C-alpha cells in the first residue's frame, strides 16, 4: 500500500477553499479520488481520476495495492460524518487535511457558537428515533439529504408537536447559489431547498418536560377498561430492572398503552425501541401516546412471538403480558437477547409467576423476583385513606453464567 496517501477536505467553492499547499499536493499526485462533483473542480488534472461510487470496499481494495501517490477529495471535514472515518479504519498511514465543515459554516452564517450544539445526521440514514434524541435540546444541527430534506424534517417535528423550535437552513455554503435563512416549522414544511443544505434547530420557548414516572392518567387508554396500563410505580421499578443505557435496543412485548416503551425510549434515546401488541385498539393508543410524548418507536400489531422476527436483537426485553404461549415466547426472547442482557416480566398471578420462573430456568436463565404491593392515598371527607393496587411480581431474568474452571474452594 502506498504510504503517500492523503485525504483532503474541500468546500463547495472548489479550489477557492484550498490553501496553496493543498492545491500543490493535489496537482502533483498521480491518482485523484473523489465524487464527481469534487473531481469536476480539477478539469486539468493530468493524472488518473477515480470516481467514488457506491462500492467503498471495492475502492479500498484497489487503494490497498496502490503504489502511486494518492489524494482522496472529501467534502468539508472528512472525519466529520464523512468518508474519512471509513478510510482510517481500512487503510494505514493515511494523512487527513480537513476543510471547514458545513456545520461550522452554517453556524458562522447564523452568527452563533456551536460548541454546545447537539449534532446528528439523517444523511443516508433513517430519521427513525430522531424525536426522542433531540427533544429538550436547545440547539440541534442536522446533516440532511434529498429524502430527509428540510421540509420532511419540519413535517416530522410537527407530527410530534415540537413547535417550540425554529429552523435555520444554510444551502450551497460557499457556492455561487448560497442561501441562508430562518423559518418557522410551518413555513419550512412548504418550502423547497437545494439538496446541499444544513438544518439548525433552535428552541425558542420551553417545551413539555416529562420526568421518569409519567402519571397514569396522562396516557390514552382503552375505555372503559382504564386499568390496562402498567402502573407508574410498577413501571418505574420494572424499567430500573432493565438496566438501560443510552444506546440500548429494547423490546416491549404486550405494550398496550405503550407506557413502558415510551419511558424506556426516553432513557435509551440513542438506541431503539420495538413494541408489539395483539389488540388493535391498544396499539392505536400506543401510537397516540408515542406522538404525545415525542417517542419515535416501532410498534407492530401481532401476537408475540410472531412479529418479533423483524426487530433488531435486544439488550433488554420487557414482557407486560403474554397470550398463553409463555414457553415459546421466552425461548425466542432468550435466543435473541444480546449477551449480558435482561428480561423483565410482570406477573399478576401466582400461576403466571410459577410458569415464568420454571420456563426461565428451562431456557438457561436465573431469576430474581420482587413482590410489589403499592397503595395510593385517596381523600375521604377531610381525611385520607389508602387504596391498594393489585400486587405484581416483577421477575428479572439473566442468562446463567458458566462456572469458572479451576476456581479455588474454601478449605
N, C-alpha and C positions, 0 to 999 in steps of 0.2 A: 504494500500500500504506500502511496505517496505520503511523505511527511510534509510536503509543501501544499497543504490544503487549507484554504481559508473560507469562512462563511462571512459575507459582508452584508450588512443591512443597508437598504436603500429606500428612499422616500418616494412619494408619488410624483415628485418633480424630477425624478431620474438622476442624471449626472449632477444636477444642481445641488443635490443633497449630500454629495460625497466630498470629503476633504481630498486635497491633491494626492496624498499618499495612497488612499484607497483607489482612486482613479488610476494611478500608476500600476498598482498591483493587478487591477482588472485588465488593463491594456497589455500587460506583459505576460499574463498567464497563458497557458496553452489550451486549457479547457474551461469554458464558461458555462455554468449550470444555473438554470433558473426557470421560473414560469415564463410563459410567452410575453406577458406584459413587461416584466423586468428585462428580459433579453432584448426586447424591442428598443430599449434605451441605448443600446450599443450596436447600431446598424453597421458600423465599420470595423467591428471586431474581427481580427484576422485568423484567430484560432478556431477550434471546433466548438460548436454550441450544442448543448444537450438540454432539451426541454423537459422540465419536470412535469410528468403526467400523473396518473392515478397510482401507479405501482412504485411506491417508495422502496420496498425491499429489492426490487429489480435494479433500481438506480444505485442503491447502496452496494449491492453485489458487484456492479460494474466499477464503482469507485474504489472498492477494496483492492482491486488489482491494478489500479491506475498508477502509472509511474510518472506521468507528466504533472506539471503544476496545475492546480485546480482552484478556481474560485466559484463558490456557490452564492448566488444572489438570493437574498430573502427580504421580504418587506419589513421595514421598521426594525425592531429588536428581534433577531432570530431566536433568542432564548425566552421570549415572552409570547406564549401561545403560538410559536412559530415552528419552522422545520428544524431549528437548532437543537431542540431537546432530543429529537429522534436521531439526528446525526451524531450528537455527542455520545449517545448510548451505543451506537453501532460502529463508529469509526474512532480510532485513537489518533491523538496528536493534532487534532483539528483546532485551528485558532478562530476566535469569534470577534467580530468588529461590528457592534450594533450601531444602527442609526437611532434617531429619536423615535420612540414608539408612537403609534396612533393615539394611544391613551394619553400619553404626555402632551401631545399636540392638542388634543381635544380639551384637556383641562387648561392648557395655556390660552386657547381661544376663549374659553369660558371665564378665564381670569381667576381661577381658584386653585388652591393646593389639592394634591391628590394622594398625599401620604396616608390620609385617613379614609380613603375610599375602599369599598368592597368591590373587587374586580373579578369578573367571571366572563365566560364565553358561551355564547349559544351559536357560534360559528361552526357549522358542520356537525352539530350535535343537537340532541333533543332539548326542547325547552322544559321538558318534564321536571317538576320539582323546584322550578325557579321561585315560585311563590313563597315557600317556606324558607328558602335560602336567603332571600333579600328582605323579608318582612321585618320592619322595625329599624332597618339600617338607614342612616341619614343620607348617604351618598353612594351610589352604585354605578359602576362603569360596565357596559356590556359591549362585547365584540359581537357583531351581528353577521348575518348572511342573507341571501335572497329569500329564503323561506322564513327565517326568523328576522324579519325586517322591522324597522321602527313601528310601522302600522300594526304588524302582527303582535309585537310586544305590547303596544298600547291596548289592543283588544284583550290580550291575555290578562294584563293587570286590571283592566276594568271588570273582567269576569270575576275577579277576587275582591272587588271593591276597594282597590288600592288607590283611591282618588287623592290621597294626600301628597302624591308625587307629581312634579313637573319634569319634563324631559328636555335636555339639550342635545341636539343632533348635530354632529360635525361630519360633513360629507366631503369626499375628494380632497382630503387635507393635503395642502401644499401643491395641489394640482391646479390646472387652469380654471376648473369649474368648482373651486372650493366654495362651500356654503355652510354657514353655521347659524343656529337659531334656537330659541326657546319655544316650547309647545305645551299647551295643556293636553292631557291624555286624549280628550275627545277630538281635539284638532289633529293630533298625531295619528289617530286611528284612520282618519280620512285622507291623510296626505301621502304623497309618494316621494321616494328618495332614490338617490344613486345607490347601487349595490355596495359601494365603498363608503361605509359610514361607521361611526361610533355613537352609541347612545349613552348619555349620562342621566341618571335619575337623581333628583334632589328632593328630599322631603321638605314640604312647605308648612306642614302642620302635624300635630300629634295624631297618630293613628291608634286604633284599639290595641289594648295590651291584655293578653290572657296568660296569667301565671299558671304553673303546673297545678292541676286540680280545678279544672273548669266546673262550675256549678252544673248539676244535672239538668236543671230547667233551661239552660242555655242551648241545649241540643234539641233539634227537631226529632220527635219520637213518634212512633206509631200510635195512633189513637184507636180505641180507648185504652190500649194496653201500655200506659206510660212507664210501667215498671221495667220494661225490656231494655235496660241500659246497665252497663257495668257502673255501679255507684261510685261516686267520686273517691271515697275513702279506699274502696277496694281497688279502684283503677290506679290510684297513686302508688299503693303498695305493690300491685302487680307489675307496674311499669318499672318500679325500683328493682324488682327481682330480675327483670330482663337484662340488666347490665348494659344499657345502650351507650354507644359512643356517637360522636357527631356524624360519622360516616357509616353507621350500621344499616344493614338491609333487614327489614322487619316484615314478618307475615302476621296478619291479624285474621284468624280463622273464626268465622261466625261473627263478623264485625258488627252487625245490627246497626246501631246509630253511628258507628264509626268513632265512638268516643276514645277508645284505646288507640286506634290507628292515628287519630288526629293528634293526640297528646304525644305519642311516640314520634311522629313526624316533626313535631316542633322541637324535639330533642335531637333527633337524627337528621338535622337539616341538610347535611351534605350527603346523606345516604338515600335510601328509597324505601317506601312503604307500600306493601301489597296487601289488599284486603279482599276477602271473599265472603259472600252472603247468599244463602239459599232463598231468602224471602225477598221478592222484588220490591215490595213497599219499603222494607227496611233499607234495602240498597239505595233506594231513591232518597231516603232520609240521610243516609251516609254521605251521598254526593252533595246534598244541600248543605249539610254541616261542614263538609270539606271546603266548599266555597266560602262559607261564612268565616271559618277560622283560618283561611288562607293556607290551606294544605293541598298540594297537588299530588295526590296519591293515585295508585292504580287500583280500581275496585271492579270486581267481576261478579256476575250473577251465576253461581254454580253451587253444587253441593260437594264440599270437600270430602275426599281428596281429589275428586275430579275438578279440574280448573287450576290446580297448583302447578301443573307442568309448564305453564307459561311464565312463572315467576322466577326471578333471579334467586340463587341459593341464599338462604337467610343466615344472619348472625343471631337472630332472636325470633322466636315464634310465640305468639300469644294465642291461646285457644279459649275463647269465651263460651263456646258451645259446639257440640257435635251432634250429628243426627243419628247416632246409634252405631256408627262404623268406627268405633274407637281404635280397635286393633289395626285396621288397615290405615287409618289416618296417622296414628303415631308411628307406624312403620315407615310411611312415606316421609314424615317430618324428620325422623331420626336419620334416614338415608340422605336427606338433602341439607341438613343443618351443617354449617361450617364448623371446623374444629374450635373447641372452647366456647361454642355457642350454648344458648339456653332455651329451654321450652318452659313456658309458664302456663298452667292450665287452671282455670277456675271451676270448681265443682260445688254445686248447691246441695247435693245429696250424698249420703254415705255410699250408696251403690256406685255412683259415678267415681267417687274417691277411690273405692276399692278397685274398680276396673282399671282406672288410670294408673294407680300405683303398681298393680300387677303387670299391666302392659308395658309400662316404662321399664320395669325390671327385665321383661322378656326381650326388649329391643336394646338392652345393654346400657340403661341409664340408671343413675341413682337419683333419689328424690329427697327433697326437704319440704315438709308440709306445715303450713300455718293455718290454724282455725281462727278466722277473724270475725269477731262479733262486735257490731257497731250500733250504737244508739244515738239518735239525734234529739236535741231538745225541741219541745213543742209547747207553745203557750196554752195555758188553760186558765181562763179568767185573768187574774193579776199574778199568776204563778207560772211555773214551768214544770213540765214532766218530760219523760223520755220515751220516744217510740223506737223500738228495736227494728233494725233491718234484718233481713234473712242472714243467718250465719253462712259464711262462704269459706270453703277450703281453697287455699292458694298453694298449688303444687308446683315447685320449681325443680326441673329435671336437668341434669347434666350428664354427659357421656362418662361412663366409668373409666377411670384412669387405670392403665395396666400397672400391676405391682412391679416396683423396680426390682431388678435382678441383683442378687448379691448384696442385698441390704443387711445391715447388722441387726442383731437381735439383742434384747436386754439380757444380760447374764449377771 
